[in-house]
Amino acid sequence: MAVAQLSRAPYAPAHPMATPGFGKRSAPDQLPHHRADFSHLPAREAAIAGYIDRLPDGADISIKTLAREIAAYGQCAVASALRRLSAAGHLRRFREALWEEGGSAKWVQRTYFSRTQRPDAWWQSFVRDESTTDTTPAPGTADDGSPEGLERQAYEALAELSHQVPQLTLSENACRELAPYAAEWLRRGASRDRLQRALGQVVPVKVHSPFHFVRSKLLKELPPVLPAPRQGVRAMECTGCGAPGEPAALPGGLCRPCRSEPYERDGTGLPSDVVHGKARRIRHDLRERGRERGGRADR
């Protein structure tokens, strides 16, 4: 048997790639692979980190794609794991300027992953180092950033949203009519995930006109125009919600709301001593109330 047949594949070959210019990027100056790379992490985070580590640069590591490719975890679990990987120093998200021929530039969203744990100070230095090697776009980037390409991506995002949120069912014609409004979000640097999250959050139980509801959100919550990028500019954004900010305001790569994670039940329930203690307090309270009622009846 050939040696090549015995070697483990360096990454999952079927995992989809992101739009050229986007996707995973490996952080520089990492230590060599070791079986204990993620032993300090909980099992879920370690499994997802190991999977991402094996993927090539340019792989799509959005929440939806990872949840689809890793059968054991859904979107909520993946989103929570990515936040914790960010807090542990393994992951950060950035907007970077991608320069094209002729001096024009566009903003792309990239997720840097490091199997080596990095403190906040290291990531802050990484942001300040504005020398980027990608001074020209990867093949296909200019087409994907064209008005037609952005409207196509916007249409696909709206069509997916229509299937994901029952209250926002849109027809094909409605998606095409709304695509230019959604494309403006993408032109201003918003990712498809951020666009869908903004439209799909805080939706009433019953929406009388999904078309007008979506159009109103697209217009009222339109993000600001990004400043023209300078050569080599890199800006950090929150791993959880995508909000841009200074590195000092994003400890662990997370903004303040995303650092305040809600309590997650682990499925094992409360410890037995806690349950018994609560039961004893309830029985004690019932006895005391019974005595009080009995005393009043005697009087």
C-alpha positions as CSV (number, residue, x, y, z in Angstrom):
1,M,0.0,0.0,0.0
2,A,1.4,3.4,-0.9
3,V,2.4,5.7,1.9
4,A,0.1,8.5,0.5
5,Q,-2.9,6.2,1.2
6,L,-1.9,5.9,4.8
7,S,-1.6,9.7,5.5
8,R,-4.6,11.6,6.9
9,A,-6.1,14.2,4.7
10,P,-4.9,17.7,5.9
11,Y,-8.5,19.1,5.6
12,A,-12.0,18.1,4.8
13,P,-11.9,18.1,0.9
14,A,-15.6,18.6,0.5
15,H,-15.9,21.7,2.6
16,P,-17.0,24.7,0.5
17,M,-14.8,27.6,-0.2
18,A,-15.9,31.2,0.4
19,T,-16.2,33.9,-2.2
20,P,-12.7,34.7,-3.5
21,G,-11.1,37.2,-1.1
22,F,-13.2,36.2,1.9
23,G,-13.1,33.2,4.2
24,K,-10.5,31.7,6.6
25,R,-7.0,33.0,6.9
26,S,-4.3,31.4,8.9
27,A,-2.6,33.7,11.5
28,P,1.2,34.0,11.0
29,D,4.0,32.5,13.1
30,Q,2.0,29.6,14.6
31,L,3.6,26.7,16.4
32,P,3.7,23.3,14.6
33,H,0.7,21.0,14.9
34,H,0.5,19.0,18.1
35,R,-2.2,16.6,19.3
36,A,-2.7,18.7,22.5
37,D,-3.3,22.0,20.5
38,F,-6.9,22.4,21.8
39,S,-6.8,20.3,25.0
40,H,-7.4,23.3,27.1
41,L,-10.8,23.9,25.5
42,P,-14.2,22.2,26.2
43,A,-15.0,19.2,24.0
44,R,-17.3,21.1,21.7
45,E,-15.0,24.1,21.1
46,A,-12.0,21.7,20.7
47,A,-13.8,19.7,18.1
48,I,-14.8,22.8,16.1
49,A,-11.3,24.3,16.4
50,G,-9.7,21.1,15.2
51,Y,-12.0,21.1,12.2
52,I,-11.3,24.7,11.3
53,D,-7.6,24.2,11.8
54,R,-7.6,21.4,9.1
55,L,-9.4,23.6,6.5
56,P,-7.4,25.5,3.9
57,D,-7.2,29.2,3.6
58,G,-10.2,30.6,1.8
59,A,-12.6,28.0,3.2
60,D,-16.1,29.3,4.2
61,I,-16.2,29.2,8.0
62,S,-19.5,31.1,8.4
63,I,-21.8,29.9,11.1
64,K,-24.3,28.4,8.6
65,T,-21.7,26.5,6.6
66,L,-19.9,25.1,9.7
67,A,-23.3,24.0,11.1
68,R,-24.2,22.3,7.8
69,E,-20.8,20.6,7.5
70,I,-20.4,19.5,11.1
71,A,-23.4,17.3,11.7
72,A,-23.0,17.2,15.5
73,Y,-23.8,20.9,16.1
74,G,-26.4,23.3,15.0
75,Q,-26.1,27.1,14.3
76,C,-26.6,28.2,17.9
77,A,-23.9,25.8,19.1
78,V,-21.5,26.8,16.4
79,A,-22.1,30.6,17.0
80,S,-21.4,30.1,20.8
81,A,-18.3,28.0,20.1
82,L,-16.9,30.7,17.7
83,R,-17.4,33.3,20.4
84,R,-15.6,31.2,22.9
85,L,-12.7,30.4,20.5
86,S,-12.4,34.2,20.0
87,A,-12.3,34.8,23.8
88,A,-9.7,32.0,24.1
89,G,-7.4,33.8,21.6
90,H,-7.8,31.4,18.6
91,L,-9.9,33.5,16.3
92,R,-10.5,37.1,15.2
93,R,-12.6,38.7,12.5
94,F,-11.4,41.7,10.4
95,R,-12.4,43.9,7.6
96,E,-9.5,44.4,5.2
97,A,-8.9,46.6,2.2
98,L,-8.4,44.6,-1.0
99,W,-6.7,46.6,-3.7
100,E,-7.4,46.2,-7.4
101,E,-5.7,47.3,-10.5
102,G,-6.1,51.0,-11.1
103,G,-5.9,51.9,-7.4
104,S,-9.5,51.1,-6.5
105,A,-10.2,49.1,-3.4
106,K,-13.0,47.1,-1.8
107,W,-13.6,45.8,1.8
108,V,-13.6,42.1,2.5
109,Q,-14.4,40.2,5.7
110,R,-11.8,37.7,6.8
111,T,-11.6,35.4,9.8
112,Y,-8.1,34.7,11.1
113,F,-7.6,31.5,12.9
114,S,-4.6,30.5,15.1
115,R,-4.1,27.1,16.6
116,T,-1.6,28.8,18.9
117,Q,-3.4,30.8,21.6
118,R,-2.9,34.6,21.3
119,P,-3.4,37.2,23.9
120,D,-5.3,40.4,23.1
121,A,-2.0,42.3,22.9
122,W,-0.9,40.1,20.0
123,W,-4.1,40.6,18.0
124,Q,-3.8,44.4,18.6
125,S,-0.3,44.3,17.2
126,F,-1.6,42.3,14.3
127,V,-4.2,45.1,13.6
128,R,-1.5,47.8,13.7
129,D,0.7,45.9,11.2
130,E,-1.0,47.3,8.1
131,S,1.3,45.5,5.6
132,T,-0.9,43.1,3.7
133,T,0.3,40.7,1.0
134,D,-2.9,40.8,-1.0
135,T,-2.5,43.9,-3.1
136,T,-4.5,42.5,-6.0
137,P,-7.7,40.6,-5.8
138,A,-8.0,36.8,-6.3
139,P,-9.5,35.7,-9.6
140,G,-13.1,36.4,-9.7
141,T,-13.2,39.0,-7.0
142,A,-13.8,42.0,-9.2
143,D,-16.8,40.1,-10.8
144,D,-18.2,39.2,-7.4
145,G,-18.0,42.9,-6.3
146,S,-19.6,44.3,-9.4
147,P,-23.2,45.7,-9.2
148,E,-24.5,42.6,-10.9
149,G,-22.6,40.3,-8.6
150,L,-23.8,42.1,-5.5
151,E,-27.4,42.0,-6.6
152,R,-27.1,38.3,-7.3
153,Q,-25.7,37.7,-3.8
154,A,-28.4,39.9,-2.3
155,Y,-31.1,38.0,-4.2
156,E,-29.8,34.7,-2.8
157,A,-29.6,36.0,0.7
158,L,-33.3,37.2,0.5
159,A,-34.4,33.9,-1.0
160,E,-32.6,32.0,1.8
161,L,-34.2,34.3,4.4
162,S,-37.6,33.6,2.9
163,H,-37.2,29.9,3.6
164,Q,-35.7,30.4,7.1
165,V,-38.3,32.8,8.6
166,P,-41.9,31.8,7.8
167,Q,-43.3,35.3,8.5
168,L,-41.0,36.7,5.8
169,T,-42.1,34.5,2.8
170,L,-41.2,36.4,-0.3
171,S,-42.0,35.7,-3.9
172,E,-39.3,35.5,-6.6
173,N,-40.4,38.9,-8.0
174,A,-40.3,40.4,-4.5
175,C,-36.8,39.1,-4.0
176,R,-35.7,40.6,-7.3
177,E,-37.3,44.0,-6.5
178,L,-35.7,44.1,-3.0
179,A,-32.3,42.9,-4.2
180,P,-30.9,46.4,-5.1
181,Y,-31.7,47.6,-1.5
182,A,-30.0,44.5,0.0
183,A,-27.1,44.9,-2.4
184,E,-26.4,48.3,-0.9
185,W,-25.8,46.6,2.5
186,L,-23.2,44.3,0.8
187,R,-21.6,47.3,-0.9
188,R,-21.2,49.0,2.5
189,G,-19.3,46.0,3.9
190,A,-22.1,43.9,5.5
191,S,-21.8,40.2,5.1
192,R,-24.7,38.0,4.0
193,D,-25.0,36.6,7.5
194,R,-25.2,40.0,9.0
195,L,-27.8,41.1,6.5
196,Q,-29.9,38.0,7.2
197,R,-29.5,38.4,11.0
198,A,-30.6,42.0,10.8
199,L,-33.7,41.2,8.8
200,G,-34.6,38.0,10.7
201,Q,-34.4,39.4,14.2
202,V,-37.4,40.9,16.1
203,V,-40.0,39.7,13.6
204,P,-43.7,39.9,14.7
205,V,-45.6,36.6,15.0
206,K,-47.7,37.8,12.0
207,V,-46.4,40.0,9.3
208,H,-49.2,41.3,7.0
209,S,-46.9,42.4,4.2
210,P,-43.4,40.7,4.2
211,F,-42.3,42.7,1.2
212,H,-43.0,46.1,2.9
213,F,-41.6,44.8,6.3
214,V,-38.3,43.8,4.7
215,R,-38.0,46.9,2.6
216,S,-38.6,49.1,5.6
217,K,-35.9,47.3,7.6
218,L,-33.5,47.5,4.7
219,L,-33.9,51.2,4.5
220,K,-34.1,52.1,8.2
221,E,-31.2,49.9,9.4
222,L,-28.9,50.6,6.4
223,P,-25.3,50.5,7.8
224,P,-23.1,53.6,7.3
225,V,-20.8,54.0,4.3
226,L,-17.4,52.7,5.0
227,P,-14.5,55.2,4.7
228,A,-12.4,54.8,1.7
229,P,-9.7,52.2,2.6
230,R,-6.1,53.1,2.7
231,Q,-3.3,50.8,1.6
232,G,-3.1,47.9,4.0
233,V,-5.9,48.9,6.3
234,R,-7.2,46.2,8.6
235,A,-10.1,46.8,11.1
236,M,-11.2,44.4,13.8
237,E,-14.9,43.5,14.2
238,C,-16.9,41.6,16.8
239,T,-16.8,37.8,16.3
240,G,-20.3,37.6,17.6
241,C,-22.3,40.3,15.8
242,G,-19.8,41.8,13.3
243,A,-19.9,45.3,14.8
244,P,-16.6,47.1,14.0
245,G,-14.5,48.6,16.8
246,E,-11.1,49.4,18.2
247,P,-9.2,46.3,19.5
248,A,-9.2,47.8,23.0
249,A,-13.0,47.9,22.9
250,L,-13.2,44.3,21.8
251,P,-11.4,42.2,24.4
252,G,-11.5,38.6,23.4
253,G,-12.7,39.8,20.0
254,L,-16.2,40.5,21.4
255,C,-18.2,43.6,22.0
256,R,-19.9,44.1,25.4
257,P,-23.3,42.7,24.5
258,C,-21.7,39.6,23.0
259,R,-19.5,39.1,26.0
260,S,-22.7,38.9,28.1
261,E,-23.7,35.5,27.0
262,P,-27.0,34.0,28.3
263,Y,-26.8,31.0,30.6
264,E,-26.8,27.7,28.6
265,R,-28.1,24.6,30.2
266,D,-25.7,21.7,29.7
267,G,-28.6,19.1,29.6
268,T,-27.5,17.4,32.9
269,G,-29.9,19.4,35.1
270,L,-29.1,20.8,38.6
271,P,-26.8,18.9,40.9
272,S,-28.6,16.5,43.3
273,D,-27.5,18.5,46.4
274,V,-29.1,21.6,45.0
275,V,-32.3,19.8,44.2
276,H,-32.5,18.3,47.7
277,G,-31.8,21.6,49.3
278,K,-34.6,23.4,47.3
279,A,-37.0,20.6,48.3
280,R,-36.0,20.9,52.0
281,R,-36.6,24.7,51.9
282,I,-40.1,24.2,50.3
283,R,-41.1,21.6,52.9
284,H,-39.9,23.8,55.7
285,D,-41.9,26.8,54.3
286,L,-45.0,24.7,54.0
287,R,-44.7,23.5,57.6
288,E,-44.2,27.0,58.9
289,R,-47.3,28.2,57.1
290,G,-49.3,25.3,58.4
291,R,-48.3,26.2,62.0
292,E,-49.2,29.8,61.5
293,R,-52.6,28.9,60.2
294,G,-53.1,26.5,63.1
295,G,-52.1,29.1,65.7
296,R,-54.6,31.6,64.3
297,A,-57.4,29.0,64.4
298,D,-56.7,28.3,68.1
299,R,-57.1,31.9,69.0
